[in-house]
Amino acid sequence: MRSGPKTLWKQVDSYLATLFSPSASYFDDAVRANQQAGLPAIDVSPVQGRFLEFLVRVSGARRILEIGTLGGYSTLWLARALPPDGQIVSLELSPHHAQVARANLRNAGVLDRPGQPHQVEIRVGPAADSLAALHAAAVAPFDLVFIDADKPSYPDYLDGALRLARPGTVLLADNVIREGKVLQADSPDADVQGVRLFLEKLAAHPRLSATALQTVGVKGYDGFALAVVLE
């Protein structure tokens, strides 16, 4: 009996992970900790995590904004590529998720560094409020922004991220294809409508050069949107 396409996607993903994903134990530790804490299994895959790391390295990012921490699994991948003086500011709504993430990041040695600022700062609360606070504080612009949070708010997160960006800032958003449901203009699903509006704003925004890619693998059929700030 022939295996279906989803089985094949998973097999290929597993093969690629054995080739390209590092053997650092803290990734497996984080996955187990997230499961034990009852967090939803919606982290990026190992191959997608490697892609995040790659983007940080190729862009030379030193300051990263992450919208949606969950248990910190994607944060670990982003942190791996940072220089010693680099920093991630990660925004998370749930105090419980943030607590689990801090433990995972501490286990990996990227949260507490003696004599140095935290490499990762987790801000707890509604992301829209945290974005507004960062803007009000006139923080230095971020070099890379990763959006992976509640989909109805993606359009607002794009606006907030752009206020904290500079020319050359890379923007990446996860889960924008949604098993192909992004085609459904009349969908009653708020997640689909949020993603559709986000993609439309991304494509039309005069400050951005953008595209989107479909992906398959252990996380199913989905995709990323990518953009770079022009001015």
C-alpha positions in Angstrom: 0.0 0.0 0.0 1.3 3.4 -1.0 1.7 6.0 1.7 -0.2 9.2 1.4 1.4 12.6 0.8 1.2 13.6 4.5 3.2 10.5 5.5 5.7 11.4 2.8 6.0 15.0 4.0 6.7 13.8 7.5 9.3 11.2 6.3 11.1 13.9 4.3 11.0 16.3 7.2 12.5 13.7 9.5 15.3 13.0 6.9 16.1 16.7 6.6 16.1 17.1 10.3 18.7 14.3 10.7 20.9 16.1 8.2 20.5 19.8 9.2 19.2 20.0 12.8 21.8 20.2 15.6 21.9 17.6 18.4 21.6 20.2 21.2 19.7 18.5 24.0 17.9 21.6 25.1 15.7 21.5 22.0 14.3 18.0 23.1 14.2 19.2 26.7 12.0 22.2 25.6 9.6 20.0 23.6 9.2 17.6 26.6 8.8 20.5 29.1 6.1 22.1 26.8 4.2 18.8 26.6 4.4 18.3 30.4 3.1 21.8 31.0 0.2 21.3 28.7 1.1 23.8 26.0 -0.4 23.2 22.6 2.0 21.4 20.2 2.1 24.3 17.7 5.8 25.1 17.7 7.8 25.3 14.5 9.3 22.1 13.3 13.1 21.4 13.7 13.6 22.1 10.0 11.6 25.3 10.2 13.6 26.3 13.3 16.8 25.8 11.4 15.3 28.2 8.8 14.7 30.8 11.4 18.3 30.4 12.6 19.5 30.7 8.9 17.5 34.0 8.5 19.1 35.5 11.5 22.6 34.6 10.3 22.1 35.7 6.7 20.5 39.0 7.7 23.1 39.7 10.3 20.3 40.5 12.8 21.4 41.6 16.3 18.0 42.7 17.7 15.0 40.4 17.2 11.3 41.0 18.0 9.3 37.8 18.4 5.5 38.1 18.7 4.3 34.9 20.3 6.7 33.1 22.6 4.6 30.0 23.6 7.2 27.7 25.3 10.3 29.4 23.7 11.1 26.7 21.2 11.3 29.1 18.2 13.1 31.6 20.5 15.8 29.0 21.1 16.4 28.8 17.4 16.6 32.5 17.0 18.9 32.9 19.9 21.4 30.3 18.6 22.3 32.7 15.7 22.7 35.9 17.7 26.1 37.4 18.5 27.1 37.7 22.2 25.6 41.2 22.5 22.5 40.4 20.6 19.0 40.5 22.1 15.5 39.1 21.6 12.4 40.7 22.9 9.6 38.1 22.9 6.0 39.0 23.5 3.6 36.5 25.2 0.1 36.8 26.4 0.0 33.9 28.8 2.0 34.1 32.1 2.0 30.3 32.2 3.5 30.0 28.8 6.1 32.7 29.6 7.1 30.8 32.8 7.7 27.6 30.8 9.6 29.5 28.1 11.9 31.2 30.7 12.7 27.8 32.2 13.5 26.4 28.7 15.7 29.4 27.8 17.5 29.2 31.1 18.2 25.6 30.6 19.8 26.5 27.2 21.9 29.2 28.8 20.4 32.1 26.9 18.3 33.8 29.5 20.7 34.5 32.4 24.2 35.5 31.6 26.4 36.7 34.5 27.4 40.3 34.2 25.5 40.8 30.9 22.0 41.8 30.0 19.5 39.1 29.3 19.9 37.8 25.8 16.1 37.1 25.8 13.5 39.4 27.4 10.0 38.0 27.6 7.3 40.6 28.0 3.9 39.3 29.3 0.6 40.8 28.2 -1.4 41.6 25.1 1.1 42.0 22.2 -0.6 45.1 21.0 0.0 46.8 24.4 3.7 45.6 24.4 4.2 46.9 20.9 2.8 50.2 21.8 5.0 50.4 24.9 8.1 49.5 22.9 7.3 52.3 20.5 6.6 54.8 23.2 10.0 54.0 24.8 11.7 54.8 21.5 13.7 51.6 21.6 16.3 50.9 18.9 14.7 49.4 15.8 14.7 45.6 15.4 16.6 43.9 12.6 14.2 40.9 12.3 10.6 40.4 13.4 9.0 36.9 13.7 5.2 36.9 14.0 3.7 33.6 15.2 0.7 34.5 17.4 -3.1 34.8 17.2 -4.0 35.1 13.5 -6.9 37.7 13.7 -4.4 40.2 15.1 -1.7 39.7 12.4 -2.7 42.9 10.5 -2.3 44.9 13.7 1.0 43.2 14.5 2.3 44.2 11.1 1.5 47.8 11.8 3.1 47.6 15.2 6.2 45.8 13.9 6.7 48.4 11.1 6.8 51.2 13.8 9.7 49.4 15.3 11.6 48.6 12.1 14.2 50.2 9.9 15.1 49.9 6.2 16.5 46.4 5.8 14.4 44.9 8.7 13.3 41.3 7.8 9.7 40.3 8.6 8.6 36.7 8.8 5.1 35.4 9.7 4.1 31.8 10.2 0.9 29.9 9.4 -0.4 32.0 6.6 -1.7 29.2 4.2 -3.7 27.2 6.8 -4.2 24.0 4.8 -5.2 26.1 1.7 -8.1 27.8 3.6 -6.5 31.1 2.8 -8.3 30.9 -0.6 -11.7 31.1 1.1 -12.7 34.8 0.9 -16.0 34.1 2.6 -14.6 31.9 5.4 -16.3 32.4 8.8 -13.0 31.5 10.4 -11.4 34.6 12.1 -7.9 33.0 11.7 -8.4 32.8 7.9 -9.8 36.3 7.6 -6.9 37.7 9.8 -4.3 36.0 7.6 -6.0 37.1 4.4 -6.1 40.8 5.5 -2.5 40.5 6.7 -1.3 39.1 3.3 -3.2 41.8 1.4 -1.6 44.6 3.6 1.8 43.0 3.2 1.5 42.8 -0.6 0.2 46.4 -1.0 2.4 48.2 1.6 4.6 50.8 0.0 7.4 50.2 2.6 7.7 46.5 1.9 8.9 44.0 -0.6 7.2 40.8 0.2 6.3 37.2 -0.8 4.8 34.1 0.7 5.8 30.4 0.4 3.8 27.3 0.9 5.3 24.6 3.1 4.7 20.9 3.9 6.1 18.7 6.6 5.5 17.4 10.0 3.4 20.5 10.7 1.1 19.7 7.8 0.4 22.1 4.9 1.0 25.8 5.7 3.4 28.5 4.8 5.5 31.6 5.7 5.1 35.2 4.5 8.4 37.1 4.2 9.1 40.8 3.7 11.9 43.3 3.9 11.4 46.9 4.8 12.5 49.3 2.0 12.3 52.6 3.8 
